């Protein structure tokens, strides 16, 4: 895949993601049955497993690539002056993890000069490793993946998520959910945005929308999705930006149909950032 340097970066990210997955699985074992859980906000959890996974990922990347920056969910922002920055979610789906619900992942993306060039998302419970290198396609456990060919929204299976501020401002979120529920074949809510993007990428799902996201939620998955032939945008159809807190992702064929529904109850940036 791609040039030698990018190949090294991708393979390193894959190895790190797999090893971090083993850390998370150990915390799922009976030995760690009583997880230490803290609250960043009313329903926004963080566990000791988040920190252990992040510590391993950050230390390993910093050792292998000392000139690269790091942006990680649990309080690390060391990217000033760096052309290449690793964007990391050490445990995407913490609420699921804390309850022992086996849908969560590790997400590792590499941003170089404003472009995501490497993306790796690992689901340790299913031993599924999604990966992509810019302009080189996307893979699941080393085999090429492509988005679905569903072209009618009423035959599409969609997925969404709700941000942690849902309790304070549920109206527009629920309007969107209701519209898609009565229009699509089905709507799911899994709890890991990075996996949602990957499941659209491999054709299990046909579309995904969510507000209130951060760059570590979407950096890796966005590349995997586009390299698999999918389309990403903001809710209003303008260019997707990992720094903007919303994403509309699809198999391309139903993108406009999804966008039309979202624009009936469009959110402002301030609402999405709340």
ZICOR-V661642 format. One record per helix or strand of 3 or more residues. SS is the DSSP state (h for helix, s for strand). FROM is the first residue (numbers start at 1). TO is the last residue. If there is no record, write none. Layout:
ss from to
SS FROM TO
SS FROM TO
//
This chain:
ss from to
h 4 28
h 30 32
s 37 39
s 45 47
h 48 64
s 69 72
s 76 78
s 84 92
h 94 98
s 105 112
s 115 123
s 128 133
s 138 140
h 153 155
s 157 160
h 171 181
s 186 189
h 193 201
s 207 211
h 215 227
s 231 233
s 246 250
h 255 265
h 269 273
//
